[in-house]
Amino acid sequence: MNQPILKYSNEIRSAVLIVHGEKAHSYYFGKDAYENMIKNSKYTSNKELLTIPGAVHTDLYDNVDVIPFDKIQKFFKENGVI
């Protein structure tokens, strides 16, 4: 990637929940995106990286035994999304 797509992510004011499987091949990108989003940001209280232990990318599509619905709902409620 040669585009600075994360350059201004620390200016996002809206609530952001990044849900990622620990064993997903793209997990590094989720972690990097989160770190860039909170680095030097005034808007960190409504940002969260939720790592699902042992999960791969496709586990989060429809594996209801792995998807943490309770944590997702809690985040949405706490941040006025629902």
Secondary structure by P-SEA (a helix, b strand, c coil): ccccccccccccccbbbbbbbccccaaaaaaaaaaaaaccccccccbbbbbbcccccccccccccccaaaaaaaaaaaaccc
